[in-house]
Amino acid sequence: MTRLRFVVLTLAMLLGLGIVANAQNAGDNGPLGTWVVTVTPPAASGIPAFATIYTFASGGALIVTSQIDHLVPNVGLQQGSWRRGDHGEINSTLLAFLYDPTVTAVGMLKIRATYDFSVSGTFTGRGQQAFCDLNGGNCAWLPGSATLTGKLVEVEEPAEP
């Protein structure tokens, strides 16, 4: 019984150390946190580059807001999910309601994107968008892909009084 207890405790300790080490390693080149992201739409769209703020949360939630959310059609807050892909990349799908000038929801914006977090504190990626019905279905995908470049928001020490 003592020997079994020793083996179980040793395995539990090693497993715990492995989880901690993996969590620390994943944080170095992982998506968790808030990022300032420059989105450069395809040249054919005629839309200039613009800034967005992405927040990747543990468990796979993703929230995005952008400096052009209030153009017509007006876009609400983008919400979605992310997961790690087969080759270490991060893939996401975002949804946001689209509103007409009378503030009536007329459809959804859907964005699919892939991100590469190979350099700590930065990422690059590509995204594609579609206009969909109010349930996120029957989507018409727009041609081309936007490029994404992100920089992690670092915690800053408070200013001295």
N, C-alpha and C positions, 0 to 999 in steps of 0.2 A: 504494500500500500504506500509506503514512504517513497519507494523508488518511482512508482507511477505518479505520485504527486509532484515529485521533483521534475520528471519529464514533462508533465503538463504545464507546470509553472515556467520551466525553461522555454518551452515552445510558445507560451503566451507572451513572455518577455521578448523573445526574438521577433514574433509577429508584430508586437507593439512598436518595437524599434524600427522595423521595416516600414510600417505605416507612417511613422513620424518622418523618417528619412525620405520616403516617397512624397509626402505632402510638402516638405521643404523644397525638394527638387522640382516638383511641379510648379511651385510658386515662382521660381526663377524665370521660367519661360511659359507660363500659363496665362490664361485669359482673365483670371479673377481680378476684379477691381474696376476702376473707372478710367476711361481712355478718352483723350481728345483725338478725334479722327477727321482727317481731310478726305472728302469724297470728291473724286474727279469723274463726272459723268462722261459717257462716250462723246467724242467731239461732234458727232452728227446731231446730238440732242440740242446743241446750242446753249446748254446750261453751264455756267461757270462753276468751278470748284467751290465747295462750301464746307463749313465746319459742322460736326455732329459730336455728341457726347454719348458714348456707349458705356453701359455698366453690365459686366458679366458677373452673375451671382453663382455661388455654389449651388449644386443641384440642377443646373442647366437653364436658369432663367436669364433673359437678356432684355434690357430696356434701353431704348435709344430715343434721343430728341435731337432736333437739328435746327439750324438757324433759318431754314426755309420752310418750317412747318406751317407757317401762316400764309403762304401763298395760295392762290386759288388754282386748283381745288385744295382747300385747306386739309392738312393731314394731322390727325391726332397723334398722341404719343405712340411710338412703335414698341410693341411687346412681342416677345417670342422665346424661342428655346435654342440652346446650343448643345453640341456634343463633340467629343473628339472623334475624328475619322480614323480610318484604317492605317493611314500613313503619318499620324501624329498631328495632322492639320485640325483646325476647328471648323465645323460647319454649323450654320444657323439658318433659321427661318424666322422672319419678323412679319407681323401684321399690324396695320393701322387703319382706322376708319378714314374715309375720304368724305369731306363735306362740301356742299355747294355754297354759294354766297349767302343763302338764307339759313345756313348752319344745319341743313338737313343731311343726314348720312346718306350717301349715294352709292357707296361701294367700299371696297377695301384695297389698300396697297399691300402687296406681298413682296418681300425681298428675300432672296436666297443668297447666301454669301459663304465664302471660304476664306479662312485667315491662316497665316503662317506666323507663329510666334517664335521663330528660330533665334532671334536676338532679344536678350533680356530688356524689358521696358519698351519694346516697340513691336509693331506687327505690320504686315502688308497683306492685302487681300483683294478679292474681286467680288462684286455683287451684281445681281441681275434683278430687275423688278417687273412686276405685272400689275395690271388693274383687274380686280376680281369683283364678284358680286358681294353682297352684304354678309355672306357666310364664308367668304374666303375661297369660293369655288368658281368654276367657269372663268378661269384667268386668261387674259391676253398678255403674253410675255412681250416686253419691249425688246427691240434688237440691241445688241451690244451689251457690254458690261462696264460698270464703273470700277475704277481702281480705288483702293482704300489704303491709307497709311495712318497708323495710330501710334500715339505716345502715351504711356501710362502716367496718370496723375499721381505724383509722389506726395506723401504726407509732408507738410511743411511745419516747422516749429512755430509756435505763436510768437508774434512780435513782442518785444519787451515793452512794458508800460512806460 
